């Protein structure tokens, strides 16, 4: 399932969660992947992590070595457990 964020934000429980998270500098995200054959968002395949590096986004396996020096930025409750599903590595740390 890919959530409709606008609709979900109308739910008082989601609003309360957002207020709590916002006070801690956190937010909510629509957990999703992308389909190569259409413009549709798809459920994020199990075991993949969204990886942002130098303003480019890729989807990697959770055990990919590229994720080792990346900062966790997105987490979600999936299959009964909390998981980091998004990491970011800023490009400014690379040599020119």
NORTA-V67943 format. One line per field, one symbol per residue. ss: DSSP state (2 for helix, 1 for strand, 0 for the rest). A space follows every 10 residues. Layout:
ss: ???
This chain:
ss: 0000222200 0222222222 2200000000 0011000000 1100000111 1110011111 1000222000 1111111100 1111111110 222000
